[in-house]
């Protein structure tokens, strides 16, 4: 029924009396503010909570009675209505700050001109408790957001990426610029150079940092599962489909960032579909005709030469240019050796802190690590420091703690070219045997196990290299 017909039998005066009575008996607080920011009306419930007489409030500037009222801010906003968990600040009432209420504000517009603003406050006890709970939850959420941001900044920020070499300083500058926009990024470099570290840092330094970062290793997905993994599927899309369907990686990353690691291993048929998603910014699940708009930022990474892959028709050139809007090439560790000591100290410090120890590393070992070529880059260096820490004796990492392959390459660098290959290899083998025997406190059985040879074989080699009892105190078992 039309509300005008309901009230058509009442005069204007009677209508006003009805409205006044409704406001008078309401347990909610109501206040009406005029265009001069003065209180035109305030009901008894509101006066009661503010501990003010109605006659002392009407006609007064609203900010003299409700010290933090927002009605002056919203009165000229056309068709404005908002709800908020809010605390009231009343003159002469310091304790009212401890109470929170659900507040509704609205502007009243006639012919595009403001004529009043209305505020409503829920004073009912259960509502007040709800308002307080909502306020507490909002404050708790803010705390966790701030804490999350702090932890992310410590672990995933661009400043947390180790490296003071000229190359790394320039790369971090490019990555910072990439974080300030939404263009696609292509990270290239050998395995272990830190491509995922930079992908994390770019995402968590961007405006999308509180949205999902979805990581996908394209080399680990079977070819027949690419479509369902990326696009998802609807209920009953195919035999064996999960009941209720499944969200794909595109949908899971919506609003955030999709990190496509090993993009060079993505099959051609999927490259076509990825290109279309990047162009159209929408997807369709398998088994559904419904189009889902998506808003994602794509960061891709590869250890392959994509230009070479293009020439061999294994990677689409149009997708390459779509991904390579911001290209960042990460140099191998051997080309920024000045960063190696920084990594060594940092990794060892992390381990010592984790296990509450104080293991040191000898200068000789540091020199060996500096001269090693690190085919596995930073990842291999980290694994090596962890291994050396485990093998350290007397709280010191020595040559005996080093992996055999690194020690072997170090010894090779110290031999001159005048010696034959057999002489060089014999000297290296002798050095390694001596190092491992020393590491195992002259225990031959443990030494044989570490070297991967039978005990009798080790004794024979010791005889061949004239390693005598006078050289080492052998503990027989």
C-alpha positions in Angstrom: 0.0 0.0 0.0 1.2 3.5 -0.9 2.5 5.4 2.2 0.8 8.6 1.0 -2.6 6.8 1.1 -1.9 5.5 4.6 -1.4 9.1 5.9 -3.9 10.9 3.6 -6.5 11.1 6.3 -4.2 13.0 8.6 -3.5 16.7 8.5 0.1 18.0 8.3 -0.1 19.0 12.0 -1.2 15.4 12.9 1.5 13.9 10.8 4.1 16.0 12.6 2.6 15.0 16.0 2.9 11.3 15.0 6.5 11.7 13.9 7.4 13.6 17.1 5.8 10.9 19.3 7.7 8.1 17.4 11.0 9.9 18.0 10.0 10.6 21.6 9.3 7.0 22.5 12.2 5.5 20.5 15.0 3.9 22.4 17.4 4.9 19.6 18.9 8.4 19.6 17.9 10.8 16.9 19.3 14.2 16.1 18.4 16.6 13.2 21.0 19.2 12.2 20.1 22.3 10.0 22.2 23.9 7.3 23.8 26.2 9.8 25.2 23.1 11.7 22.8 23.8 14.6 20.7 21.1 16.3 17.1 21.5 15.0 15.8 18.5 17.0 17.2 15.9 19.4 15.0 13.2 21.0 14.9 12.2 24.7 16.8 9.0 24.3 19.8 10.9 22.8 19.6 13.6 25.5 19.6 10.9 28.2 22.8 9.3 26.9 24.4 12.7 26.4 23.2 13.8 29.9 21.9 17.1 28.5 18.5 18.8 28.6 16.6 19.1 25.3 16.1 22.8 25.8 19.9 23.2 26.3 20.7 21.4 23.1 18.2 22.6 20.5 19.5 25.6 18.6 23.1 25.0 19.7 26.0 24.2 17.3 26.0 20.4 17.1 29.8 20.3 17.7 29.2 22.0 21.1 27.0 19.1 22.2 28.4 16.1 20.2 32.0 17.0 20.0 32.9 14.5 17.2 29.7 14.6 15.2 30.3 14.0 11.5 27.0 15.4 10.3 28.6 18.7 9.3 30.9 16.7 7.0 28.1 14.9 5.2 25.2 17.3 5.0 25.9 18.5 1.5 26.6 15.0 0.1 23.7 14.2 -2.2 21.6 11.1 -1.1 24.3 10.2 1.4 23.7 7.3 3.9 26.4 5.6 5.9 26.6 3.2 8.9 29.6 3.1 11.2 30.8 1.7 14.5 31.4 5.0 16.3 32.2 6.3 19.8 30.5 9.5 21.0 32.4 12.4 22.5 30.1 14.4 24.7 30.8 17.6 26.5 31.7 16.9 30.2 31.5 13.1 29.8 35.0 11.6 29.5 33.7 8.1 30.2 31.5 8.0 27.1 34.7 7.5 25.0 34.7 3.9 26.3 31.4 3.0 24.6 30.8 2.2 20.9 27.6 2.4 19.1 26.2 1.6 15.6 25.5 5.0 14.0 23.6 5.8 10.8 23.9 9.2 9.1 22.0 10.6 6.2 21.7 13.9 4.3 18.2 15.3 3.4 18.2 16.9 -0.1 15.4 18.9 -1.7 15.8 20.0 -5.3 19.5 19.3 -5.2 19.9 21.5 -2.1 20.7 20.3 1.4 18.0 21.1 4.0 19.1 18.9 6.9 21.2 16.0 8.1 20.0 13.2 10.4 21.9 11.0 12.8 20.6 7.8 14.5 22.4 6.0 17.3 21.5 2.5 18.5 21.4 2.5 22.3 19.8 -0.9 22.8 22.2 -3.0 25.1 22.6 -5.9 22.7 23.4 -3.6 19.8 25.9 -1.7 22.0 27.6 -5.0 22.7 27.6 -5.9 19.0 29.1 -2.5 18.2 31.8 -3.0 20.8 32.6 -6.5 19.5 32.8 -5.1 15.9 35.1 -2.4 17.1 37.3 -4.9 18.9 37.4 -7.1 15.8 38.3 -4.1 13.6 41.1 -3.2 15.9 42.3 -6.8 16.1 42.2 -7.0 12.3 44.1 -3.8 12.0 46.8 -5.1 14.4 47.2 -8.4 12.4 47.3 -6.4 9.1 50.0 -4.2 10.5 51.9 -7.2 11.9 51.5 -9.0 8.6 52.8 -6.0 6.8 55.8 -5.7 9.1 56.7 -9.4 8.8 56.3 -9.3 5.0 58.5 -6.2 4.9 61.2 -7.9 6.9 61.2 -11.1 4.9 59.9 -10.2 1.4 60.7 -6.5 0.8 63.2 -5.5 -1.9 65.4 -4.0 0.9 65.6 -7.5 2.4 67.2 -9.0 -0.8 70.9 -9.5 -0.2 73.4 -8.0 -2.6 75.4 -4.8 -2.7 77.1 -5.4 -6.1 76.4 -2.8 -8.8 74.3 -5.3 -10.7 72.0 -6.1 -7.8 71.6 -2.4 -6.9 70.4 -1.7 -10.4 68.2 -4.7 -10.6 66.5 -3.7 -7.3 65.8 -0.3 -8.7 64.0 -1.8 -11.7 62.1 -4.2 -9.4 61.0 -1.2 -7.3 59.6 0.6 -10.4 57.9 -2.7 -11.4 56.2 -2.8 -8.0 54.7 0.6 -8.5 52.5 -0.5 -11.4 50.6 -3.5 -12.7 52.6 -4.4 -15.9 53.6 -8.0 -16.5 57.2 -8.9 -15.4 59.5 -11.5 -16.9 62.3 -12.7 -14.6 65.1 -14.6 -16.3 68.2 -16.2 -15.0 69.9 -19.5 -14.1 68.5 -21.8 -11.5 69.0 -20.5 -8.0 69.6 -16.9 -8.9 66.6 -15.7 -6.8 63.7 -15.3 -9.4 61.1 -16.4 -6.8 62.6 -14.1 -4.2 62.2 -11.1 -6.6 58.6 -12.2 -7.5 57.7 -12.2 -3.8 59.3 -8.8 -3.2 57.6 -7.2 -6.2 54.2 -8.5 -5.1 54.6 -7.5 -1.4 55.9 -4.1 -2.4 52.9 -3.4 -4.6 49.4 -2.2 -4.0 48.3 -5.8 -4.2 50.3 -6.9 -1.2 47.2 -7.7 0.9 45.7 -9.8 -2.0 46.7 -13.4 -3.0 50.0 -14.3 -4.4 49.4 -17.6 -6.2 52.5 -19.6 -7.3 52.4 -22.1 -10.1 55.3 -24.2 -11.3 54.6 -24.8 -14.9 57.2 -27.6 -15.2 55.4 -29.6 -12.5 51.9 -29.8 -14.1 51.0 -32.8 -16.4 50.0 -31.5 -19.8 46.5 -33.0 -19.6 45.8 -31.0 -16.3 46.9 -27.5 -17.4 43.4 -26.3 -18.3 41.7 -27.6 -15.1 44.5 -26.2 -13.0 44.4 -22.8 -14.5 40.7 -22.3 -15.3 39.0 -24.6 -12.8 35.9 -26.5 -13.6 32.2 -26.4 -12.7 30.2 -29.1 -10.9 29.9 -32.3 -13.1 32.2 -30.9 -15.8 33.7 -34.3 -16.4 33.9 -37.8 -14.9 35.8 -37.6 -11.6 35.3 -33.9 -11.2 35.2 -32.7 -7.6 31.6 -32.1 -6.3 30.8 -28.5 -6.4 33.6 -27.7 -8.9 37.0 -26.2 -8.4 38.5 -22.8 -8.7 41.5 -22.5 -11.0 44.7 -20.5 -10.4 43.4 -17.5 -12.4 40.3 -17.2 -10.1 42.3 -17.9 -6.9 44.7 -15.1 -7.8 41.9 -12.6 -8.7 42.8 -9.2 -7.2 46.3 -10.3 -6.6 49.4 -11.7 -8.4 49.9 -14.9 -10.4 53.5 -16.1 -10.4 54.2 -18.4 -13.3 57.5 -20.1 -12.5 59.2 -22.1 -15.3 57.0 -20.4 -17.9 59.4 -21.8 -20.6 58.0 -25.3 -19.9 54.3 -24.3 -20.5 53.0 -26.2 -23.6 52.0 -24.3 -26.7 48.3 -24.9 -26.4 48.3 -23.4 -22.9 50.4 -20.5 -24.1 47.5 -19.5 -26.5 45.0 -19.6 -23.7 47.2 -17.6 -21.3 47.7 -15.0 -24.0 43.9 -14.7 -24.4 43.4 -14.3 -20.7 46.0 -11.5 -20.5 44.3 -9.8 -23.4 40.6 -10.3 -22.5 40.9 -10.3 -18.7 38.2 -12.9 -18.3 38.0 -16.7 -18.1 35.4 -19.5 -18.4 35.6 -22.6 -16.2 35.6 -26.0 -17.9 32.0 -27.1 -18.3 30.6 -23.6 -17.9 29.6 -20.8 -20.3 29.6 -18.2 -17.6 32.3 -15.6 -18.1 34.3 -14.5 -15.0 36.1 -11.2 -15.1 39.6 -11.3 -13.5 42.0 -8.7 -12.3 45.4 -10.2 -11.9 49.0 -9.1 -12.2 51.3 -11.7 -13.9 54.9 -12.3 -13.0 56.6 -15.0 -15.0 60.1 -16.6 -14.6 62.3 -19.0 -16.5 65.8 -20.3 -16.7 65.5 -20.9 -20.4 66.5 -18.6 -23.3 63.0 -17.7 -24.6 64.4 -16.1 -27.7 66.0 -19.4 -28.6 62.8 -21.3 -27.7 60.9 -19.0 -30.1 63.3 -19.7 -32.9 62.7 -23.4 -32.3 58.9 -22.9 -32.3 58.6 -24.0 -28.7 57.5 -20.6 -27.3 55.1 -18.0 -28.8 56.6 -14.7 -29.8 53.4 -12.8 -29.1 53.2 -14.2 -25.6 56.9 -13.4 -25.0 56.3 -9.7 -25.8 53.1 -9.7 -23.7 55.1 -11.0 -20.7 58.3 -9.1 -21.2 56.9 -5.6 -20.6 59.3 -5.3 -17.7 62.2 -7.7 -18.2 64.6 -8.4 -15.3 67.6 -10.6 -15.9 69.3 -11.9 -12.7 73.0 -12.5 -13.0 74.7 -15.7 -11.8 76.6 -15.6 -8.5 79.9 -16.1 -10.3 79.4 -12.7 -12.0 78.9 -10.9 -8.7 81.5 -12.4 -6.4 81.5 -9.4 -4.1 78.1 -10.5 -2.8 79.4 -14.0 -1.8 80.8 -13.0 1.6 77.6 -11.2 2.4 75.6 -14.4 1.7 78.0 -16.5 3.7 77.8 -14.3 6.8 74.0 -13.9 6.4 73.3 -17.7 6.0 75.6 -18.6 8.9 74.1 -15.9 11.1 70.6 -17.3 10.4 71.6 -20.8 11.3 73.4 -19.8 14.5 70.4 -17.8 15.6 68.0 -20.6 14.9 70.0 -23.2 16.9 71.5 -20.8 19.4 75.1 -21.6 18.5 78.2 -19.6 17.6 79.8 -21.5 14.7 82.5 -19.5 12.9 84.0 -20.0 9.4 87.8 -19.9 8.7 89.3 -17.4 6.3 90.7 -20.3 4.2 87.2 -21.7 3.7 85.8 -18.3 2.8 88.6 -17.9 0.1 87.7 -21.3 -1.3 84.0 -20.4 -1.5 84.9 -17.1 -3.1 86.7 -18.8 -5.9 84.2 -21.5 -6.6 82.0 -21.1 -9.7 78.6 -21.9 -8.0 76.7 -23.5 -10.9 73.7 -23.7 -8.6 74.1 -20.1 -7.6 72.7 -18.7 -4.3 70.7 -21.9 -3.6 73.8 -24.0 -3.8 75.7 -21.6 -1.6 73.0 -21.7 1.0 72.9 -25.6 1.0 76.7 -25.6 1.2 76.8 -23.4 4.3 74.1 -25.6 5.9 76.2 -28.7 5.2 79.4 -27.0 6.5 77.6 -26.0 9.7 76.5 -29.6 10.2 80.1 -30.9 9.7 81.9 -28.2 11.7 84.1 -29.4 14.6 85.1 -27.3 17.6 82.7 -24.5 16.5 84.7 -23.8 13.4 84.0 -24.5 9.7 87.3 -25.8 8.2 88.3 -27.4 4.9 87.3 -30.7 6.3 83.7 -29.4 6.5 83.5 -28.7 2.8 81.8 -30.9 0.3 84.2 -33.0 -1.8 83.3 -31.4 -5.1 84.1 -27.9 -3.9 87.3 -29.1 -2.2 88.3 -30.9 -5.4 87.8 -27.8 -7.6 89.7 -25.7 -5.1 92.7 -28.1 -5.2 92.6 -28.2 -9.1 93.0 -24.4 -9.2 96.3 -24.8 -7.1 98.0 -27.2 -9.4 100.3 -26.0 -12.2 99.9 -27.2 -15.8 103.3 -28.9 -15.8 101.9 -31.9 -13.9 100.3 -34.9 -15.7 96.6 -35.6 -15.1 97.4 -38.7 -13.1 99.7 -36.7 -10.8 97.1 -34.0 -10.3 94.3 -36.5 -9.6 96.5 -38.5 -7.2 97.4 -35.4 -5.2 93.8 -34.3 -5.0 92.7 -37.8 -3.9 95.4 -37.9 -1.2 94.4 -34.4 0.0 90.7 -35.4 0.2 91.5 -38.6 2.1 93.6 -36.7 4.6 90.9 -34.0 5.1 88.1 -36.6 5.7 90.3 -38.7 8.1 90.9 -35.5 10.0 87.3 -34.6 10.1 86.4 -38.0 11.5 89.0 -37.8 14.2 91.1 -40.6 12.5 88.2 -43.1 12.5 88.8 -45.2 9.4 85.3 -46.8 9.3 83.5 -43.4 9.3 86.0 -42.1 6.7 85.3 -45.0 4.4 81.6 -44.4 4.7 81.9 -40.7 4.0 84.1 -41.4 0.9 81.7 -44.1 -0.3 84.4 -46.8 -0.5 85.0 -50.1 1.3 87.3 -50.0 4.3 89.8 -52.3 2.6 89.8 -50.0 -0.5 90.6 -47.0 1.8 93.5 -48.9 3.4 94.9 -49.7 0.0 94.7 -46.1 -1.2 96.4 -45.0 2.1 99.2 -47.4 1.2 99.4 -46.1 -2.4 99.7 -42.5 -1.1 102.1 -43.4 1.7 99.8 -42.2 4.4 101.5 -43.7 7.5 100.5 -44.2 11.1 103.0 -41.6 12.0 101.0 -39.1 10.0 97.7 -39.9 11.6 96.7 -41.7 14.8 94.3 -44.3 13.3 91.5 -45.6 15.5 90.7 -49.2 14.5 87.2 -50.5 15.1 
